[in-house]
Amino acid sequence: MTTWLVATLARYVLVEAEDESTARELGHVALYDLYADLRERYGRDVPINILTVRHATESEIDQWRWHHEMLAREAEWQARRQDG
């Protein structure tokens, strides 16, 4: 599997896929989820216009992992804080 960067003009995701076509499909699904905030804000669907599909660099993969680790830590911290 290869890690692919799939991006619109404003947002991007990394996905694991065998080829560019599959990466585009998986990226579209992930970007759709990522754009939920705009759909909620504007009360309508937001088009997902993919402009880039390419192999992710090692630094992009590392940064992506770090970001998601920090999100998980923040969620744990928030849960502990709410529990008292």
Buried (B, 14 or more C-beta within 10 A) or exposed (E): EEBBBBBBEEEBBBBEBEEBEBBBEBBBEBBBEBBEEEEEEEEEEBEBEBEEBEEBEEEBBEEBEEEEEEEEEEEEEEEEEEEE
